[in-house]
């Protein structure tokens, strides 16, 4: 199967959030550390063949964080170049409903952080805008 270099790579992810265990009125978001890139980001990944975006986003959350999640509103879609190819990543807000993290080859650490700390920890500026999208989406619902 030949890949069209002009067709965007399709990926999906979530801004995974929960109520802070010690302060339920505050939110925390889950960031993943990918040792391959030495970066902090939201859980995300490429779609498998014949997989929809939302199922892929929830699968990636489970694989990368060990958490189950209930999807919420769709957030922004990001478009950028990855290794010279266009990439399109669709994101959803998703509330963590339980789980346990186990380090793996893709993600060696996760952090649950309040939004201000998450904003400074995220490696890519484009990922920071998703925190604003999350707050807007949660205030609407």
N, C-alpha and C positions, 0 to 999 in steps of 0.2 A: 504494500500500500504506500503510495507516494504522498508526501505531505506538501500542501500548497504553502510556500513561504510567505504569501501575502494574506492568507486566511489567518485570522487571529487564533491563538491558542485559547481555548475555552477553559476557564477555571471558576471556582466558586469558594466562598468562605463565609464565616460568621464573625460578628463582633459578639463574643460569648460573654454574658454578664450574669451577675448574681447579686443578691442583697448581701452586704457585708455581714459576716457571722456575728461580730460584736456590736455592730451598729446597723440594724436592719433598714434604717431610713437612708443609708448610703449605698451607692452602687460600687461594685468592683468589676473590672473586666479582666479577662484571661489573655495574657500574651504568651506566645510560644517562642522559644529560642531554637533556631535552626543552626546546628554546628557547621553544616556545609557552607552557609553564607555568613555565619557569626552575626546573625541579626535577630531582632525582636520584631514580631509581627502578629497579626491576627491569624488564627488557623485558616488555612486555605489550601487548595490544590487543584490539579487538573481533573477535568471530567474524564470518566472512563467511556468507552464506546457505548453509545445508546443510553447514557445516563443523563438525567435531567440536572439542571443547575442546583435546585434546592436539595434533592437527595444527595448530590455530590458534596454540597456545603456541610450537611449534617454528618455525612460519612467522614469527611475530613476532620470535623470537630472531634468525633469519637476516636478516630485513629491517632490524631495528634495530641489530644488532651486526656483521653480516657473518660470524658464526660458525655452524658446524654444531654440533649437540649431540645427545648420546645421552640420552634421557629416563630419569629414575630415578623414585623414589617420588613419589606425589602429596603435596603439602603442603597447608597450610590454604587454605580458600576465604574470600575477603574479601567482605564486604557493606558497601556504603556508598552515599551519595548523590553523584551526579555531575550537576551542573547541575540539581538538584532531582529527578532520576530515580534510582530504585534501580539499583545496579550490582552485579553478582556476578562476581568474578574468581577463577578456579581456577588454582592454581599447581602446578608440578612442579619438583623438583630436576632439573637437566640439566647433564651434564658437557660442557664445550666440547671438541671434537675437532679444531679447526683453523678457520682463517678469517682474514680481514683486514677491519678496520673501514674503511668509507668514510663520511664525513659525508653526511647527507641532510637533507631538509626536516623530518623528524620528530625525528631525533637528530643533534646536532652534535658530541657528544663521548661517549666511554666511558672508564671507569676500571676497571682491575683492582686491587682492594684487598683486603688482609687483612680478616678479619671485624671486628675492633675499629674499624678506620678506616671500613669500609663502614657500620657501625652509626651512626657520627656523621655521615656524609655523606648518608645517606638523608633525604629531606625529610619523608616521612610516617611517623609512629610505627608505623602498622600494617605498613609494609614492613620495619621492624626485627624484628618477631616472626618473619618468614619466615627470618631468619638462624638463629634458635634451632631452627626446624622443620627447616632444612637439616642442622644438626649432629646432631639427633636421628635424622633419617632415614638419614644416612650411617653413623652408629654402629650402626644396626640391620642394615644390609646388609653 
